[in-house]
Amino acid sequence: MEETQKRLAFSTYKPLIQKHGQFLKFCIVGAVNTTISLLVYTFLLNLGLYYLLASIIGYCAGLLNGYILSSSFVFQQNRNRNQAIKFTLVNASSLFINLVVLYLLVDVFGVSKLLAQVLVMFFNVVYNFFLNKWWTFK
C-alpha cells in the first residue's frame, strides 16, 4: 500500500518536476551559494568590515561554486572558457545591481544590512537564472 502511495505521489509531481526541474535545480544551487555568501557577509560584518565590501567578498565566495554546479548540475554542459567568461559577466552585472540596490535600501531607506541583502538576493535568483539559461549555457 505504501509503495502505491509513493508512486501516486511521484506521478502527480512528475510533470511539474519535468517542466520546472531546471529552475528547481538552479534554486538548489542558488540556496547553497546564498548560504555561503550570507555566512561570509555576516562574518565580515561582525569583523567590522564595510557592508558593501563585505557584500562583494561574500558574493565572490559563492561564485566559483555556482559556476561549477550550474554548468554540471543545472544546465548539464561541459565547462569551457567562453561560458566561464559569460558566467562571470552575468554575475558581475548581478553584483553591480546588488550593490546599488543594497546601498539604496540601507543608506536611503534605512533597512537593516542583513535584511537588505536577503531582499536583493531574491531578485538576483531570477535575473541570474534567465541570463544564464538564455545566454551563458544556451
Residue pairs with C-beta under 8 A, 6 or more apart in sequence:
17 24
22 74
22 75
22 133
23 129
25 73
25 74
26 70
26 74
26 125
26 128
26 129
26 132
26 133
27 125
29 66
29 69
29 70
29 73
29 74
30 66
30 125
30 128
30 129
32 62
32 65
32 69
33 62
33 63
33 65
33 66
33 69
34 62
34 121
36 58
36 61
36 62
36 65
37 58
37 59
37 61
37 62
37 121
38 58
38 114
38 117
38 118
38 121
39 58
40 54
40 57
40 58
40 61
41 54
41 55
41 57
41 58
41 114
41 117
42 114
44 53
44 54
44 57
44 58
45 51
45 54
45 113
45 114
49 57
51 102
51 106
51 113
52 99
52 102
52 103
55 98
55 99
55 102
55 117
56 95
56 99
59 91
59 95
59 98
63 88
63 91
66 87
66 91
67 79
67 84
67 87
67 88
68 79
70 87
70 132
70 137
71 77
71 78
71 79
71 83
71 87
71 137
72 79
74 137
75 132
75 133
75 136
75 137
77 83
77 137
83 136
83 137
86 132
86 135
86 136
87 132
87 136
90 128
90 131
90 132
90 135
90 136
91 128
93 131
94 124
94 127
94 128
94 131
97 120
97 123
97 124
97 127
98 120
98 121
98 124
101 116
101 120
101 123
102 116
102 117
102 120
105 111
105 116
105 119
105 120
106 112
106 113
106 116
111 119
